[in-house]
Amino acid sequence: NAGVMQNPRHLVRRRGQEARLRCSPMKGHSHVYWYRQLPEEGLKFMVYLQKENIIDESGMPKERFSAEFPKEGPSILRIQQVVRGDSAAYFCASSLGIGTDTQYFGPGTRLTVL
Amino acid sequence: AQTVTQSQPEMSVQEAETVTLSCTYDTSESDYYLFWYKQPPSRQMILVIRQEAYKQQNATENRFSVNFQKAAKSFSLKISDSQLGDAAMYFCAYRSATNSNYQLIWGAGTKLIIKP
């Protein structure tokens, strides 16, 4: 039973480029969460999605960041016109349902903006 | 708003000994979940243990156990018989039990060093 998959594991972008981070949830999970971890800090919630729906994006910056979870395929976190401050580890988690369900994490994508 | 505090940026322990990592939290809710996650150098975030606030019994998973003190809002992690593979960052996290509030609130982490 494969866990949460994220790719790429490492991504290097120059300022102004776009970054696309992908997350495939655990088999059977239809709830996806994205978190960001800045150096030396804990994770911060960004967005919660179900298939084809954004449920809560309260933790996501209003500009340049967007997320989707299509009916088919992985969830995508997209960062347009990246800046150095976007450099961080981005983690995706999935759960079977909401409520009491534990969130299981992927290995993260480390984004470095030059 | 809920907060989670880990007051120990770094802890070290001799291999095979026991170590306790501290975590305190602040909430006005009565029903919630608490978690300890481990983040080794690979940076994968791994669930170590989970505690439901309504349960008085402390959760245990093999060498890992918690001391959950609800009144004191304390949730410490005890690692017995420490092994080299336990070296990692350990994060304490809180989550409300209400369906509409699913965000994990994280502490800043404690770096655990295992001395051989």
Boltz contact constraints between the chains, C-beta under 6 A:
constraints:
  - contact:
      token1: [A, 41]
      token2: [B, 108]
      max_distance: 6.0
  - contact:
      token1: [A, 42]
      token2: [B, 91]
      max_distance: 6.0
  - contact:
      token1: [A, 42]
      token2: [B, 106]
      max_distance: 6.0
  - contact:
      token1: [A, 42]
      token2: [B, 107]
      max_distance: 6.0
  - contact:
      token1: [A, 42]
      token2: [B, 108]
      max_distance: 6.0
  - contact:
      token1: [A, 42]
      token2: [B, 109]
      max_distance: 6.0
  - contact:
      token1: [A, 43]
      token2: [B, 106]
      max_distance: 6.0
  - contact:
      token1: [A, 45]
      token2: [B, 103]
      max_distance: 6.0
  - contact:
      token1: [A, 91]
      token2: [B, 45]
      max_distance: 6.0
  - contact:
      token1: [A, 98]
      token2: [B, 99]
      max_distance: 6.0
  - contact:
      token1: [A, 98]
      token2: [B, 102]
      max_distance: 6.0
  - contact:
      token1: [A, 99]
      token2: [B, 99]
      max_distance: 6.0
  - contact:
      token1: [A, 105]
      token2: [B, 45]
      max_distance: 6.0
  - contact:
      token1: [A, 107]
      token2: [B, 44]
      max_distance: 6.0
  - contact:
      token1: [A, 108]
      token2: [B, 43]
      max_distance: 6.0
